[in-house]
């Protein structure tokens, strides 16, 4: 989550691609949104069963994802 928040999509991508959950798919979609690869981001959002809001809402997505990860870990 810290890599995503910092915009370090390359480092975040290395971590998230090792996981297959819907949460990981969502994070993977965020990674590709940050990268600017919106077609690939949309694919991962579909896998995560989440609506794709585009690059304009990526910071909101990161905030929501951080909360989801915290719930998942708690």
DOMI-440029 format. One line per field, with one value per residue (C-alpha): x, y, z; residue in one letter; residue number from 1. Coordinates in nm, 4 decimals, padded with zeros to 6 digits, always signed. Layout:
BEGIN
c1	c(X|...)
c2	c(Y|...)
c3	c(Z|...)
r	c(a|...)
k	c(NUM|...)
% end
This chain:
BEGIN
c1	c(+00.0000|+00.2847|+00.4279|+00.0890|+00.0413|+00.3890|+00.3104|+00.5811|+00.3777|+00.6767|+00.7570|+00.3877|+00.3447|+00.6218|+00.4409|+00.0804|+00.1361|+00.2280|-00.1281|-00.4583|-00.7345|-00.9966|-00.8265|-00.4979|-00.6763|-00.8084|-00.4605|-00.3254|-00.5821|-00.4698|-00.1085|-00.1931|-00.3979|-00.0968|+00.1165|-00.1243|-00.2121|-00.5880|-00.6885|-00.4967|-00.6308|-00.9867|-00.9112|-00.7933|-01.0920|-01.3197|-01.1305|-01.1782|-01.5498|-01.5211|-01.6261|-01.3387|-01.3469|-01.0408|-00.7260|-00.9153|-01.0159|-00.6988|-00.6114|-00.9584|-00.9125|-00.5806|-00.7443|-01.0296|-00.7867|-00.5766|-00.8873|-00.9760|-00.6262|-00.6414|-00.9754|-00.8314|-00.5297|-00.7321)
c2	c(+00.0000|+00.2385|+00.1845|+00.2570|+00.5701|+00.6890|+00.6221|+00.3544|+00.1254|-00.0842|-00.1949|-00.2468|-00.4531|-00.6935|-00.7623|-00.7792|-01.0063|-01.2893|-01.3051|-01.4204|-01.2940|-01.0418|-00.7909|-00.8515|-00.8121|-00.4743|-00.3668|-00.4923|-00.2746|+00.0253|-00.0472|-00.0444|+00.2726|+00.4454|+00.3116|+00.4589|+00.1186|+00.1681|-00.1280|-00.3632|-00.1829|-00.2435|-00.6155|-00.6356|-00.4376|-00.6882|-00.9709|-00.7868|-00.7435|-00.3676|-00.0767|+00.0994|+00.4719|+00.5666|+00.7575|+01.0510|+00.8530|+00.6536|+00.8340|+00.7575|+00.3958|+00.3800|+00.5169|+00.2650|-00.0181|+00.0728|+00.0397|-00.2942|-00.4282|-00.3195|-00.5002|-00.8072|-00.8118|-00.7350)
c3	c(+00.0000|+00.0729|-00.2751|-00.4322|-00.2248|-00.3274|-00.6938|-00.7130|-00.9355|-01.0424|-00.6873|-00.6079|-00.9249|-00.8243|-00.4977|-00.6136|-00.9147|-00.6772|-00.5365|-00.6860|-00.4552|-00.5632|-00.3328|-00.5148|-00.8495|-00.7342|-00.6248|-00.9569|-01.1326|-00.9314|-01.0263|-01.3961|-01.3532|-01.2004|-01.4829|-01.7360|-01.8843|-01.8563|-02.0758|-01.8487|-01.5420|-01.6616|-01.7002|-01.3385|-01.2123|-01.3864|-01.2149|-00.8848|-00.9631|-00.9090|-01.1294|-01.3021|-01.2346|-01.4378|-01.3600|-01.2084|-00.9001|-00.8402|-00.5153|-00.3792|-00.4851|-00.3003|+00.0155|-00.0089|-00.0847|+00.2187|+00.4380|+00.2736|+00.3323|+00.6961|+00.7392|+00.5668|+00.7964|+01.1118)
r	c(x|x|x|x|x|x|x|x|x|x|x|x|x|x|x|x|x|x|x|x|x|x|x|x|x|x|x|x|x|x|x|x|x|x|x|x|x|x|x|x|x|x|x|x|x|x|x|x|x|x|x|x|x|x|x|x|x|x|x|x|x|x|x|x|x|x|x|x|x|x|x|x|x|x)
k	c(1|2|3|4|5|6|7|8|9|10|11|12|13|14|15|16|17|18|19|20|21|22|23|24|25|26|27|28|29|30|31|32|33|34|35|36|37|38|39|40|41|42|43|44|45|46|47|48|49|50|51|52|53|54|55|56|57|58|59|60|61|62|63|64|65|66|67|68|69|70|71|72|73|74)
% end
